[in-house]
Amino acid sequence: MLRWAGGVTLQDRIRNTYVRGSFKVRPLPEKITESRLRWFGHVMRRKPEHMTRKVLDMFPTTSRRGRPRLTWLATVKRDMVEYQIPPETTQDREAWRNITRRADPK
């Protein structure tokens, strides 16, 4: 999409990193992580009896052979450890926003 917006084709032989740099957009995995953490903060600010908070405590009842599937919550916890974010920060909306907004440089 960025190539199309910038008028760059594959025949120009310009790498995606340069195209993203010209638009000041970070790689997609970083944007996905930011979005996931933003949604987690939104859910954690809900009341404990709200449906979205109750769903976080649910576990799959059947177990299959092999390695357990990676859950959304496990991925969020891994992201929080990677970025060194304490879980209690989710209650402060402004602090959470400042911590989790990492995707696009200014």
Rosetta blueprint (number, residue, H / E / L):
1 M L
2 L H
3 R H
4 W H
5 A H
6 G H
7 G L
8 V L
9 T L
10 L H
11 Q H
12 D H
13 R L
14 I L
15 R L
16 N H
17 T H
18 Y H
19 V H
20 R H
21 G H
22 S H
23 F H
24 K L
25 V L
26 R L
27 P L
28 L H
29 P H
30 E H
31 K H
32 I H
33 T H
34 E H
35 S H
36 R H
37 L H
38 R H
39 W H
40 F H
41 G H
42 H H
43 V H
44 M H
45 R L
46 R L
47 K L
48 P L
49 E L
50 H L
51 M H
52 T H
53 R H
54 K H
55 V H
56 L H
57 D L
58 M L
59 F L
60 P L
61 T L
62 T L
63 S L
64 R L
65 R L
66 G L
67 R L
68 P L
69 R L
70 L L
71 T L
72 W H
73 L H
74 A H
75 T H
76 V H
77 K H
78 R H
79 D H
80 M H
81 V H
82 E H
83 Y L
84 Q L
85 I L
86 P L
87 P H
88 E H
89 T H
90 T H
91 Q H
92 D L
93 R H
94 E H
95 A H
96 W H
97 R H
98 N H
99 I H
100 T H
101 R L
102 R L
103 A L
104 D L
105 P L
106 K L
